[in-house]
Amino acid sequence: PEADNVTFDYKEGTLKYSFFSGEREVHVLEMPAQLNLEKLRAPEKDDLQAITAVHEAGHAVVGMVASGILPEYICSTTADADSGGFVIIKNKRKYLSREMAIKTIATALGGLLAEKLVFGEGKITTGAEQDIERATELAAAMVKDYGMGSNLAKIDIAGYYNRNSFLDKKHESNAEVKALLEEGKLLAETLLLQEKQLLLHLADHLSDERIISKEDVAAKAKQFGSVQLNGVKFIEDHSKLFYREHLKNQIQHIPSAQETQNGRSFFLNKKPLKSIGIN
């Protein structure tokens, strides 16, 4: 039959062509089709997917337990040949505290440490290069930029126009960076041991399927998580977690004028500093 319009649709590996004469369908043609992207994303169910499953489950478990935030999803296969998998965790806080920085370092190291826990130290793989780089950069920034080390000063920053504005404490700062990385590592190891059952069940799912959603992660956390994890209320509102409430509590405990006069503080006994125009 003659046709003046053709439409096509794809569903579950089948291409469907519909031929129309005017508004009347006069012929249908169906044929199997395998899209290249779909083929690339298909789970291989091999050793590489198992390694990636454990690695990404490690990031997810440490991240969700440490931060109290469920991952949006965890993926163990992608269409990108250079990327085995990934975890999406949406942290909507507009600040970074020292405590959260340590938890972020722990999450970054969680993938490699999960491999070590599940497969053994001799079987860990080379996929953690970027994770270690990110963890090291954050730990270094905490010490050198953010005032979270022992010195309230900029330390050993190459390339700035005025070197006299910074302390040169290379060896001391390196030791502090290593200490922060070790703190994050110990936190990750502790949480992975605590939640090993959940880690294994998430990894097992991801060794067969390419992705797991937030809702399914929550269900597995409820089913296989530890007593400690089941006591955690996962965060949805990131705007009022600590600082505002803590400030308001401090206001309620301000000492009276008489108490302040009797126990004059360190600051009140000092002469005021000359203004240096700090904003």
C-alpha positions as CSV (number, residue, x, y, z in Angstrom):
1,P,0.0,0.0,0.0
2,E,1.1,3.6,-0.6
3,A,2.1,5.7,2.4
4,D,2.7,9.4,2.8
5,N,3.9,9.4,6.5
6,V,6.2,7.1,8.5
7,T,6.7,7.1,12.3
8,F,9.0,4.9,14.4
9,D,9.3,3.9,18.0
10,Y,11.8,1.9,20.1
11,K,10.9,-0.3,23.0
12,E,12.7,-3.1,24.7
13,G,15.1,-3.8,21.9
14,T,12.6,-3.5,19.1
15,L,12.2,-0.8,16.4
16,K,8.6,-0.4,15.2
17,Y,7.9,1.5,12.0
18,S,4.3,2.6,11.3
19,F,3.2,3.6,7.8
20,F,0.3,6.0,7.3
21,S,-1.9,7.1,4.4
22,G,-3.4,10.3,5.7
23,E,-4.4,9.4,9.3
24,R,-4.9,5.7,8.5
25,E,-2.2,3.2,9.5
26,V,-1.7,1.0,6.5
27,H,1.4,-1.1,7.5
28,V,3.6,-2.0,10.5
29,L,7.1,-3.2,10.4
30,E,9.0,-4.4,13.5
31,M,12.6,-5.5,13.7
32,P,15.1,-6.2,16.6
33,A,17.6,-3.4,17.3
34,Q,20.5,-3.0,19.7
35,L,21.5,0.6,20.3
36,N,25.2,1.2,20.8
37,L,24.8,3.3,24.0
38,E,22.5,0.7,25.5
39,K,25.0,-2.1,24.7
40,L,27.8,-0.1,26.3
41,R,25.7,0.4,29.5
42,A,24.6,-3.2,29.8
43,P,26.0,-4.9,32.8
44,E,28.9,-7.3,32.0
45,K,28.6,-9.3,35.3
46,D,32.4,-9.8,35.2
47,D,35.3,-9.2,37.6
48,L,35.5,-5.5,36.6
49,Q,31.9,-4.9,37.5
50,A,32.3,-6.7,40.8
51,I,35.4,-4.5,41.7
52,T,33.5,-1.4,40.7
53,A,30.4,-2.5,42.6
54,V,32.4,-2.9,45.8
55,H,34.4,0.3,45.3
56,E,31.3,2.5,44.7
57,A,29.3,0.8,47.4
58,G,32.2,1.7,49.7
59,H,32.0,5.4,48.8
60,A,28.2,5.3,49.3
61,V,28.2,3.5,52.7
62,V,30.8,5.8,54.2
63,G,29.2,8.8,52.7
64,M,25.6,8.0,53.9
65,V,26.6,7.0,57.4
66,A,29.1,9.8,58.0
67,S,27.0,12.6,56.5
68,G,23.5,11.3,57.1
69,I,22.7,11.9,53.4
70,L,21.3,9.1,51.2
71,P,23.0,8.9,47.7
72,E,20.7,9.7,44.9
73,Y,21.9,6.7,43.1
74,I,25.0,4.4,42.7
75,C,26.2,3.2,39.3
76,S,28.6,0.3,38.6
77,T,28.7,0.6,34.8
78,T,28.7,3.5,32.4
79,A,29.0,4.2,28.7
80,D,32.3,5.9,29.3
81,A,35.2,3.5,28.9
82,D,37.4,5.6,31.3
83,S,34.8,5.6,34.1
84,G,33.8,2.4,35.8
85,G,31.1,3.8,38.0
86,F,30.1,6.7,40.3
87,V,28.0,7.8,43.3
88,I,25.8,10.9,43.4
89,I,25.4,12.4,46.9
90,K,23.7,15.8,47.0
91,N,25.1,17.8,49.9
92,K,23.2,21.1,49.9
93,R,25.1,22.8,52.7
94,K,26.6,26.1,51.7
95,Y,29.6,25.8,54.1
96,L,32.3,23.2,55.0
97,S,33.2,22.6,58.6
98,R,36.2,20.8,59.8
99,E,34.0,17.9,60.9
100,M,32.4,17.6,57.4
101,A,35.8,17.9,55.7
102,I,37.1,14.9,57.6
103,K,33.9,13.0,56.6
104,T,34.4,14.0,53.0
105,I,38.0,12.7,53.1
106,A,36.7,9.4,54.6
107,T,34.1,9.1,51.8
108,A,36.7,9.7,49.2
109,L,38.9,6.9,50.7
110,G,35.9,4.6,51.2
111,G,36.1,3.0,47.8
112,L,39.7,1.6,48.1
113,L,39.2,0.7,51.8
114,A,36.0,-1.3,50.8
115,E,38.0,-3.2,48.2
116,K,40.6,-4.0,50.9
117,L,37.9,-5.2,53.3
118,V,36.0,-7.4,50.8
119,F,38.8,-8.7,48.6
120,G,41.9,-8.4,50.9
121,E,44.9,-6.0,50.8
122,G,46.7,-8.0,48.1
123,K,43.7,-7.7,45.7
124,I,43.1,-4.0,45.9
125,T,43.1,-2.4,42.4
126,T,44.3,0.9,40.8
127,G,41.0,2.7,40.5
128,A,41.5,5.0,43.5
129,E,43.9,7.5,42.0
130,Q,41.5,10.4,41.7
131,D,39.9,9.6,45.1
132,I,43.3,9.8,46.8
133,E,44.1,13.0,44.9
134,R,40.8,14.7,46.0
135,A,41.3,13.6,49.6
136,T,44.9,14.9,49.7
137,E,43.9,18.2,48.1
138,L,41.2,18.7,50.7
139,A,43.4,17.8,53.6
140,A,46.1,20.2,52.3
141,A,43.6,23.0,51.9
142,M,42.4,22.5,55.4
143,V,45.9,23.1,56.8
144,K,47.2,25.6,54.2
145,D,44.1,27.7,53.4
146,Y,41.2,27.2,55.8
147,G,42.9,27.7,59.2
148,M,42.0,24.2,60.3
149,G,45.6,23.3,61.2
150,S,47.9,24.5,64.0
151,N,48.8,27.8,62.3
152,L,46.3,30.5,61.6
153,A,48.2,31.6,58.5
154,K,48.7,30.8,54.8
155,I,51.4,28.1,54.5
156,D,53.7,27.3,51.6
157,I,51.6,28.4,48.7
158,A,53.6,28.7,45.6
159,G,53.0,31.3,42.9
160,Y,51.5,34.1,44.9
161,Y,52.8,37.6,44.2
162,N,53.7,38.4,47.8
163,R,55.6,35.5,49.4
164,N,55.9,37.6,52.6
165,S,52.2,37.1,53.2
166,F,52.7,33.3,53.9
167,L,54.5,31.1,56.3
168,D,57.0,28.6,54.8
169,K,56.2,25.5,56.9
170,K,56.5,22.7,54.4
171,H,57.6,19.8,56.7
172,E,55.2,20.8,59.5
173,S,52.3,21.2,57.1
174,N,53.0,17.8,55.5
175,A,52.7,16.1,58.8
176,E,49.4,17.8,59.6
177,V,48.0,16.8,56.1
178,K,49.0,13.2,56.7
179,A,47.4,13.3,60.1
180,L,44.1,14.5,58.6
181,L,44.2,11.8,55.9
182,E,44.8,9.2,58.6
183,E,41.9,10.6,60.6
184,G,39.6,10.2,57.5
185,K,41.0,6.7,56.8
186,L,40.3,5.5,60.3
187,L,36.7,6.9,60.2
188,A,36.1,5.1,56.9
189,E,37.5,1.8,58.1
190,T,35.3,2.0,61.3
191,L,32.1,2.7,59.3
192,L,32.8,0.0,56.7
193,L,33.3,-2.6,59.4
194,Q,30.2,-1.4,61.2
195,E,28.1,-1.6,58.0
196,K,29.8,-4.5,56.3
197,Q,26.5,-6.4,55.8
198,L,25.0,-3.4,54.0
199,L,28.2,-2.9,52.0
200,L,28.1,-6.5,50.7
201,H,24.4,-6.4,49.8
202,L,24.8,-3.1,47.9
203,A,27.8,-4.4,46.1
204,D,26.1,-7.7,45.3
205,H,23.2,-5.8,43.7
206,L,25.6,-3.6,41.7
207,S,27.6,-6.6,40.6
208,D,24.5,-7.7,38.6
209,E,22.7,-4.5,37.9
210,R,24.2,-1.3,36.6
211,I,22.4,1.1,39.0
212,I,20.6,1.3,42.3
213,S,18.2,4.2,43.2
214,K,17.9,6.2,46.3
215,E,14.7,4.4,47.3
216,D,16.3,1.0,47.0
217,V,19.4,2.2,48.9
218,A,17.1,3.3,51.7
219,A,15.4,0.0,51.7
220,K,18.6,-2.0,51.9
221,A,19.9,0.3,54.6
222,K,16.8,-0.4,56.7
223,Q,17.1,-4.1,56.0
224,F,20.8,-4.7,56.3
225,G,22.1,-1.6,58.2
226,S,23.5,-1.8,61.7
227,V,21.6,-0.7,64.8
228,Q,23.5,2.5,64.7
229,L,22.5,3.2,61.1
230,N,18.9,2.5,61.8
231,G,19.0,5.1,64.5
232,V,20.1,7.7,61.9
233,K,17.5,10.1,60.5
234,F,18.7,10.9,57.0
235,I,19.0,14.6,56.3
236,E,16.5,16.4,54.0
237,D,16.7,20.0,55.2
238,H,20.4,21.1,55.1
239,S,19.8,24.7,56.2
240,K,19.4,24.4,60.0
241,L,21.4,21.4,61.3
242,F,23.5,22.9,64.1
243,Y,24.8,26.5,63.9
244,R,21.6,28.5,64.3
245,E,20.3,26.4,67.2
246,H,23.7,26.5,68.9
247,L,23.8,30.3,68.6
248,K,20.3,30.6,70.1
249,N,21.3,28.3,72.9
250,Q,24.4,30.5,73.6
251,I,22.2,33.6,73.8
252,Q,20.2,32.0,76.6
253,H,23.3,31.4,78.7
254,I,25.0,34.9,78.4
255,P,26.2,35.8,81.9
256,S,24.8,38.9,83.6
257,A,26.6,42.2,83.7
258,Q,27.6,41.5,87.4
259,E,29.0,38.1,86.6
260,T,31.0,39.5,83.7
261,Q,32.4,42.3,86.0
262,N,33.4,39.8,88.7
263,G,35.1,37.5,86.3
264,R,36.6,39.8,83.7
265,S,37.5,37.9,80.6
266,F,40.8,37.7,78.9
267,F,39.6,40.0,76.2
268,L,38.3,42.7,78.5
269,N,41.6,42.9,80.4
270,K,43.5,43.6,77.1
271,K,44.0,46.9,75.4
272,P,42.1,47.2,72.2
273,L,44.0,46.4,69.0
274,K,44.6,49.2,66.6
275,S,42.3,48.9,63.7
276,I,43.8,47.3,60.6
277,G,40.7,47.5,58.4
278,I,39.6,43.9,58.4
279,N,36.2,43.4,56.9
